[in-house]
Amino acid sequence: MEGLLLRWNHSPEEIGEITDALIEEDRRLEDEVASVPLNSVTFENTAAKLIQVSTDHLPVLRNLDFYQNVSPDKNLRDASVAADKKFSSYSVESSMRKDVFERLDALRKSKEYDTLTAEQKRYLDHTCRDYERKGLNLSEDLRKKIETNLKRISELGIEFQKNLGEENKTLEFTAEELEGMPDDFLDSLERSDSNPEKLKVTLKYPHFFPISKQCKRVETRRICEKHFNSRCKDANTAILEELVQLRAENANILGFDSHADYILAIRMAKDSATVRNFLDDLNAKLEPLCQTDLKKLLQYKKKECEDTGEEYDGVINMWDFRYYVDKMEAAEYNIDQEEIKEYFPIDVVTTNLLQIYQDLLGLTYEEVPLNEDGTAWHEDVSLFSVRDKVSKQLLGYFYLDMHPREGKYGHAACFTLQQGCSDPLDPSKRILPVAACVCNFPKPKEGQPKSSLLPHNQVVTFFHEFGHVMHVLCSKANISRFSGTRVERDFVEAPSQMLENWCWQVESLQRMSGHYLDKSKPIPVDLASRLAKTKDANTGILNKRQLVFGKFDQAIHTIKPNEKADTAAIVEELQTTIMGVPATKDTNFAASFGHMIGYDSQYYGYMWSEVFSVDMFASMFKSLDGKLNKLFDPSVGMKYRTEILEPGGTKDAIDLLTNFLGRLPNNKNFLQSKGLSET
């Protein structure tokens, strides 16, 4: 298949053999670069060779690494994890090569530097910066300590995620204990092997979230919530707390006050003080709204306790939280989520989501038949080609893997499998980008037409993750290091968050919907209008929930090397003081907080980048007062594609935003969208 470099029929043995070969080839090439005399370095005999090997190896590595997230074969998943650990350990060694750094640094200081393209200069500057941030100017003993810590950090991170991927706890309840759950949900559950009167419930999203929102039985919600926030508790709590200490130790050796300061030095925010001020200011502004939300939730709880005879304890517990948020939205906005679901069958949403993105970004998608061995990793997977609508040029491919299964990555995410970039051996050719959109939406069941209906929040998730897919596919970077989503981490969510807004507009809700009994019938305008208004429901407490995550991340990553991070205690304190919703005793959500692997010190970026996403949407597509409405204007969509998506990381995010908006970004629209004032 043109430009598709991936295959999905490796054996476990092949994964190990290919990984060993890649490491050997990579090391040989770095030795070659390191052998160039310092007075003879050129772009061609140093940087170009490193770019070439990265371009050649990345698709293979991503291919092998991806098995651990999606393969139904545990042997393949285990082989993928082992290969990931091995290559990650080698990558640490590679990143500490002072001899290679010295050649690139010499090139950076040579006269040839001035003749390079802007992207080549950026590559050289960023690569040298990365070497410097590994402490290559320190003594050999300190460098070795950093290297040892980095290898351990890598191993622990892989183990943390492996534990989450393999988590398969099952609970069992009677239909009575699941009171309030709709019939289609109950019909979708398997019967207990030991007691046919009981139904199996997993802790995967399609089971846990509906129960936490709809089940009327307090004890059932409590049991589910306790187990959900105790996933991998023993193993992953120990892993995370060791990770935190190792990160703090390395940051200290490198001269930073904290790991957060180390990470943030190359982000938009620049330091932990800026992030702390951002989060604290938002927390203070949201406090009155949060208190109002809490009072309303308690009123609903008190009323229900009076009706059912349950004891009223005057507290919104974690097992109450989603249930009463859902109840309040239903009552105050006259919304029935079960009725709304009927307009969002997964096949209708998928077809219409793809059409909206095609129209907006000037693209054409075509499903590619997967009838050859090795073209996909599971029968549920589909593959699409992407072309420019005008030129018909093939831009790349994306996979859709929509449904849960054992051993599969448990959340929703976009995985980049091939980085779009120029071919270093022939710059007139391009390596095509390939991405996979991995979700865990309910799978249609024969004879159960309601089995594949999506709650609206899952429609939003789909739009968000597919926004990342388009960021990957639209990239026009020449060097793989800057391709697609490889932008500053505190900007990377903004393009996808911006595209979520189509899920909250009446006209686009009608375009993406169709009733499961008559798919030509979109969601009625009145219902869509009421649904759109729920975007502002519980603004205070729901945003405070995000602040808990961001503040937790900063709290554990600003500790000193000699301090221990008691993650469960920090969670408990932050939830109580920020949200007013205490963490359940003997739980620790941090043990399943996957963002702490790879997103460490950067969770604030979701709210930080939302400032930019709202500014882009309200300024260019549809203003908050509705006076500007270019929601489906292809010229604005193309401007977004060319000025935000195509450059990838070839420019700083602030420059991308300024070019698109025609001014520096600000937080006015963001604050207004939350019902907050600037002061």
Sequence and secondary structure as in RCSB ss.txt:
>XXXX:A:sequence
MEGLLLRWNHSPEEIGEITDALIEEDRRLEDEVASVPLNSVTFENTAAKLIQVSTDHLPVLRNLDFYQNVSPDKN
LRDASVAADKKFSSYSVESSMRKDVFERLDALRKSKEYDTLTAEQKRYLDHTCRDYERKGLNLSEDLRKKIETNL
KRISELGIEFQKNLGEENKTLEFTAEELEGMPDDFLDSLERSDSNPEKLKVTLKYPHFFPISKQCKRVETRRICE
KHFNSRCKDANTAILEELVQLRAENANILGFDSHADYILAIRMAKDSATVRNFLDDLNAKLEPLCQTDLKKLLQY
KKKECEDTGEEYDGVINMWDFRYYVDKMEAAEYNIDQEEIKEYFPIDVVTTNLLQIYQDLLGLTYEEVPLNEDGT
AWHEDVSLFSVRDKVSKQLLGYFYLDMHPREGKYGHAACFTLQQGCSDPLDPSKRILPVAACVCNFPKPKEGQPK
SSLLPHNQVVTFFHEFGHVMHVLCSKANISRFSGTRVERDFVEAPSQMLENWCWQVESLQRMSGHYLDKSKPIPV
DLASRLAKTKDANTGILNKRQLVFGKFDQAIHTIKPNEKADTAAIVEELQTTIMGVPATKDTNFAASFGHMIGYD
SQYYGYMWSEVFSVDMFASMFKSLDGKLNKLFDPSVGMKYRTEILEPGGTKDAIDLLTNFLGRLPNNKNFLQSKG
LSET
>XXXX:A:secstr
 TT    S   HHHHHHHHHHHHHHHHHHHHHHHTS GGG  TTTTHHHHHHHHHHHHHHHHHHHHHHHH S HH
HHHHHHHHHHHHHHHHHHHHT HHHHHHHHHHHTSGGGGGS HHHHHHHHHHHHHHHTTTTTS HHHHHHHHHHH
HHHHHHHHHHHHHHHH   EEEEETGGGTT  HHHHHHS B SS TTEEEEESSHHHHHHHHHH   HHHHHHHH
HHHTTTTHHHHHHHHHHHHHHHHHHHHHTT SSHHHHHHTTSSS SHHHHHHHHHHHHHHHHHHHHHHHHHHHHH
HHHHHHHHT    S   HHHHHHHHHHHHHHHTT  HHHHHTT BHHHHHHHHHHHHHHHHTEEEEEE   STTS
 SSTT EEEEEEETTT  EEEEEEEE S  TTS SS EEEEEE  EEETTEEEEEE  EEEEE      BTTBTT
TTB  HHHHHHHHHHHHHHHHHHT   SSGGGSTT S TTTTTHHHHHHHGGGG HHHHHHH  BTTBTT    H
HHHHHHHHGGGTTHHHHHHHHHHHHHHHHHHTSS TT    HHHHHHHHIIIIIS    TT  GGGG GGGTTST
T TTHHHHHHHHHHHHIIIIIB TTSS B TT HHHHHHHIIIIITTTTSS HHHHHHHHHSS   SHHHHHHTT
    
